[in-house]
Structures are given as structure tokens and as C-alpha cells.
């Protein structure tokens, strides 16, 4: 039997293969030869064969059949065998295979071998891949070796102990005695590995941490010697003595000094010394400085030291080496909260890093920049960040856009600036903006009343340029629907008003409907916008036509909308203007972001009230000012409740949603308000299904009253207290009609003073039958936290004998019990 | 122990093998080298040292993906990148990439020094080391690494001591022509790639 081919020759041969197939063939041939050699239990060449197997394994070929052979090699007496055997074990075996346990005995023997290099092999293997079982079995041996005076073995035993502790934490205690004089070693290898061991123990156990705190002075001394001692060729790296040991000591000091005043104070001087004396021309010096900075920031260092650390980071930022800049940005990001002012001083350098070519550096610079934005620097910072947004990679755009929105919301110096900033983001990164930004922006725009004309004009112009970015298009559609009248009347004060006709505007909106670039959600927005314009524009016929076309759209969402809008035109035309009135100011909750917005189906498109279920919703939200005008008062401010957006198409839940979404003075209107912050005053949510609409039981002792009685229409109020909130009075109105003709299209609206909140539930019907044959009932809930005297203004509209009647009245005669 | 502050602040998250994650999770230690890979510019693996237990399949997947990621980096980029839940430190020496993966709050700059020290050791041992040396004497590269690092940590900070230990161990090797072969390697197989 010829001797198996040598390792180097095999390598050479395999490398001559020109194709993958050729290589595979060679490998297979050799594997077969190796297998038969193994079968023959050939001791002489086992080592060579396993080595070849390891090479082939590295190329990616299976080598599991060599596992047992590795064990045989380990058990051999020859050092060469053991060397390859242990290497093979580390490469081919791991703790998942039971076979690895067979190593345990060999390792145990080798740990006690007479040759230190054999012991070293065993320690290395155990410390690299020892399983928990092996560690348990052999911990005692490792502990023994940890106490040896042979520094070659001692250092390896220390790291082996680290591994044992990581696998079997309960065994940590047994190594404690051996750590007693580890730090008195002169040998750097032992010192280094001892510090690693101590670090591991301190991190895992608070008791150990407390125990080892007493080592701080000794560690400080060792570190001092390293810095002060002269040139030591053995450990020198570019003029610095044993940087690896310095770094590990600094790290251990960090752990020991954290949250401990005394330890922190004891290390203060040495940290300052290292920070100021370390040579920074090469990476190695900066590595030590970096570790020093990390330590200073983590312990209870005095402020002077902290400033020193931040300044080091600031200098790092100016370093040509991008690796140094990277670690600086990372560290600054960690400290920006606690040392905000110190980091602010380096703001311009940080902003410069936005232009770096490296992705990681750019990202950190971006995050840090956002953390540094405040009321004073918002204008300048935003300029830089918007420039960054323009030019950055797509992977950054979504995060950057969100960051810009958040910062703008917090620190906007003016409403105009805020709108401009939003516009900039939408036009430059509009397709990357998160979905939930759209409702946020719409709310913001709605509430910036004086900017409506300017906003809609800018958005319109943006649409003329580009309709591909959906968030931009959606916000623009919504605004045009709301403020289209301002657009065509050229009312803009902030900039030159544009001349645009109604037809041009409708062209643009219709263009969105047909464009391939528009998503279904966008189409919904634009159809609704077109519909809204029917009360703002005069070209109603054109709008009617568009709406009726989409009544047969294959897109169900669009079709539903179109059908309902059609219905508005046909059957409910009298309600149309009220329904499509301008959105009121939405109440803002504390700024927060996207998480506050209720997402429904991921769609937040506005939908006019779904009038699927009779009785239909009869009222709409009125703009605050409208109601004030009507009711004439100036202390009556209808507090408009924010409404939870309804699902655009959800069957049964619809009615309940309508009941839940009430705003003052009117009825439910989950109107074209795509999401709005959801933190409602609790009692509004009470209004959902669980609460009975009509409570027969009169409130204990609160007498009913007649609120209105004119022209045959009588409206009575009955009261009760809501459970569980006693500040809420539940008023049920009963409207009756003593005339001979029905009162149809009956709508009841109410307004209360500023200190109250009012919720109007759905009426039982909108026809008050003649001759008192029936009543219309409706429930009003009034929240009166300040227990003020209840006053109300009511507005009634109905059709009687073919004429439209409207009336206003003030209700002042509430019984005291209803509000006290 | 504080884990992965860097990842927490990073706004992107990478998905990773759940089994991979579970094996990394059992190590609570804040600083640990998970593995070291050496590979060529063509993506061929020249050395793989794993300090955490993973299946062969997982190792292959990680290797494949990480190699791809690192090779895609442009020269102007920094030596550090976040990948899955790990911090990767890599440096190219001639035609070989040296790539370490650490978890948690490691000092990337000192990891660069670790890599550099290893290269210096190889260089001293082989005499102006090149990729071919690593290819034909891969087991030696492992032996040297195992005298320098143990369990992912440096066991010896003196270059001289590491090389002395290797020298002594080499002498222990029963003569089978191996020691002679190392010297002959250059003559027999010639051709250096700088």
C-alpha cells in the first residue's frame, strides 16, 4: 500500500483543478483513499490524513468521518499527532455532537502531562470549545493550573477559567482563591489574562465586584508603571508599552469604578494622566485613549475629567483616520444625553461628518445631529439635515425624514418655517416618508389656520411638478380638497398668489385618479378632495360627473366612495354643504409620533361619513368659527372633540364607530380626518357600544325640563348621571311635533361654554311625526369638571310643509342638580 | 451586563438566524470575540476560528454572507461595520482579509491591533508572509493563532514569547520531514503573490 499523498502535495494538486467539478473529483478520490486508510487503522499516516481532511473541510467539503480519528490522534503519544488531533477536534467537533465528550479523558490526562506544550494544547482546546459537561469535569484541573508558578500555563489556565465560567457560571466561586495573587505576577501574559478573568467575574457577580474593588489601587499602580516605565522592547508597540494590557486594565477599572465614588476617585489621577500623555499619532495610542474615554464616561468622574474626555472625542472627530471618527461618533452618541452641552460644542464637526463617504459614519452623524437639535440651532441644523436628506442614500431617507419632522414639530421657530420644512421633505424625499407622517402633517396643516392659503398653494405647485411621491400627493390632495377655494381666489399673503382656475385644479385632481403612479389610497384621497370641492367650487356638474363615473370603478374603495358621494348629490343634497364643511382645528395631544396614530388597515385615507345605515348621520362637524357666528356668542366655544378614524369599509362596526366619533355641536363625524391623536377624554370612549344610549331611569332627583317650545316643536330634556363619572350629565332630548305636518330632516345641534365638553350621540330618527305621534330622541353627554352652571345654545333645522326652518335658542333653565 | 448599546441606537435592524442568536445569547459577557475569518479577495476561506458553538450549516451561512458583505465594502470605508447583532472589524493585508466579529462593547481600535499583531506574528514566523504561506501551511497559521489567542482573548502580549513557544513546539514535532518541508515550501511550490 503506497503511502498516502502528503498534505502539501495534495494542496498543490487540488489547486491545479480548473473547474469546480474537477476539484470535486479530486477531493472525492482523496477522501476515498483517506477513508480506507482510516479503516485500516493506520497509525503512521493518520496525522497526515486528518490534516488533509482539515484542508478539504476548509474548502467546504464534508469531513465528519474524521471526527473519531481526531480523538485517536489526541490519545496518541506523539506530539505531532496531538497537535493535529486537537486542531481537528476544534474544527470538526463541537458540543452538539456527543462524540466530543470522549475527549474529556484525554484532555484530563494531557492537562497533567509532563510537557507544558501538551498541557497548553489541552488548555487551549478546552478554553475554546469545551462544553458545559467537559467544563464541569475538568474545572478542578484548570483551577490547579491557575495556581502553578509556570507562567506559560498560568496564563492559559486563566483564560480557560474564563471559558469555564461562561459555560457554567456556578463554578465561578471555585476560582476565587486562585485569584489571590494573580496581579502580583510580573509576567505580562499572566497579568493580561488575569485581568480578563477578574473582569469576567466582576461582570457576572455583584458580590465579586464588591470583593475585587480593593484591587483598584493595585491596578492603578500597574497601569502607572506601564506608562512611566522606559522602553520595553518586548511589549512595545509604536512607543507604547503593552497597549493590550493597558486597555484591559482600563476596562476593569471602568467596571470597578462604576457607581462607586471611592474607586472612581482613586483612579481619577491615572485616567487624567493616560488621557493627556498618550501618544496619538498611531492607532494604538488612540485605542488606549478611546478606552480611557469610555472609562471616564462610565465612572463617577469629576466634571473636569468628563470635559477632557469629550474634548478627546472632539479631537477624534477631526482625525484623518475614519476609524477614529467612527468611534468618536459612537461614543458621543452615548454621552449626548448626559453631557449635552459639552457635545454641543462639537456640533459643527459632527455636522461635517454627514458628508463622509462611509455609511456607518454618516448614520452616526445623522443620529447625533438629531440629538443635538434644539431651539437655538434649529434653523442652521435643519438646513444641514435637509441638505443631507437630499443627497443621502435611500437607506437613510425614511429615518432622516422622520427625524426632521420630529425636530420641526418640537422646535419650529414659526409656522411658515414649519410648513416650508415639511414641503421640502415631501418634495425631496416624499416617497420615503413613513405612512403615518401623512396624518400628522394633515393635522399640523389644519391647525395652522393662517397658513392655509400658503400651504395649499405650495402643495398645488408641487403637484404640478411631480405626482409620483404618494405621501406628498396625499397631503396635497387633502389640502386642495379643504382649501381649494383659497387656491382659486388667490388669497395667499406669504407669497405671490398663483392664478389658477377651478377647472385647472380639477384637472390635477382627476389626473391623480387616472394616473398609474397613484396608489389606491391616493386615489381615495383625490376623489374625496374632488367631492369636497363641490361645496367650494361652482363647477358642481363636472364634479358630479366624475363622481358618478367612479361609481362603477373596479376598485371597491373608490366605488364605495363614489356611490356614497353620488347619494350625497342625489338624496342628501341638503346635507352636502354641512357635511363637507371645512375641518375644524384638531386637538393636539402631546407630541409623539407615529405611535399615537391609530392605524386602520394601514390606510388613513379620509372618508366622509359612511352613510350606509339609516338613520344616516345627520350632522357634521362645523368649523368652530361657523358655529360661533351662528350662535353669536363669544364665550361659547364649542370644544371640538378629536375623532378616531373609522375603517373605511367595515360593516357592523360602522355604526358603533359613528357613535363613538362625536364632536361638538353635531353628530358623529369621522369625517375627512385621517387619523388624529387617539388620547380621548375618557368619557368619549364610554360612548361606544357598552353604554346604553337611552336610560329610562330618570336620574335620582333631577327633574326634567322643557328646553324649547315654539311653532309646535317641543324639546324636553331629561337627566341622569353617567356612571362611573359623576361629572358627566347625560341628557336625553325628546323632540315632539304637535303640528299637523311632519317635520322632516330634523337636525339638532348644541353648543356649550368653554369649560364644558359635549358629546352628541346619534338621534333616533330625523323625522318628528306630526300630532305627537312619536318623538325623536337623542342623547347628549356633558362633561362639567369645574361644576359650572350649565348653559347651552341650540340650533334646530327641519323641513316643515315644504319650507326649510331654522331656529336658534338659548337654554338657561337647567336645574341646578344637573350641573352641581 | 450592558449589551449592544450600539445596536440599540442603530435605527436599522438586521434579521438574523434565530439559532444563531440563541447561541450568541448565552454569552452574557460584554466583550467577546465570536470568530475570526481569513479570506481572499475572491472570497475563498483561508482560516476560520470559531469561539462560539454553531452548526456547520450555520457557520457556512454566516461565512458566506459576511464575506460577501465585507468584499462589497469600498476602500474608503472604515474598518468597522455592524452586521446582524455583531460588530465586525476587518482589515486587508495584501490579498487577505482578516475579519473579526465581536459582540457588545468592544473597543474596535484595539481589535485592529489584535489583528495587526497576528499578522506580525505570521510575518515573523514565515518571513514576509504572503497568502500562499497561509494556504500551504494553514495548520501552522492555526497553531500560531492558538498561541496568541485563547477563547477569543489575547493570552500573550509579547511577540517574542509567542514565537518562542511555537518554535519550541515545532521542535517537539517528531521528524517526519515536516520541519524540513516548511523550509522547502518556497522552493517546491514557488511563486509568491505580493
Interface residues (C-beta under 8 A of the other chain):
Chain A: X6 X7 X8 X11 X12 X15 X51 X54 X55 X58 X59 X60 X78 X79 X80 X83 X84 X87 X91 X94 X95 X96 X115 X117 X120 X123 X124 X127 X128 X129 X131 X152 X155 X156 X159 X160 X162 X163 X166 X188 X189 X192 X193 X196 X199 X200 X203 X204 X234 X235 X237 X242 X243 X244 X245 X247 X251 X283 X284 X286 X287 X290 X291 X294 X322 X323 X324 X325 X326 X327 X330 X333 X334 X357 X358 X359 X360 X361 X363 X367 X395 X399
Chain B: X1 X5 X6 X9 X10 X11 X12 X27 X28 X29 X30 X31 X32 X45 X46 X47 X48 X51 X53 X54 X55 X60 X74 X76 X77 X78 X79 X80 X81 X82 X105 X107 X108 X109 X110 X112 X113 X114 X117 X135 X136 X138 X139 X142 X143 X146 X147 X150 X151 X153 X154 X155 X156 X157 X158 X159 X160 X161 X165 X168 X169 X172 X173 X174 X176 X178 X181 X185 X188 X189
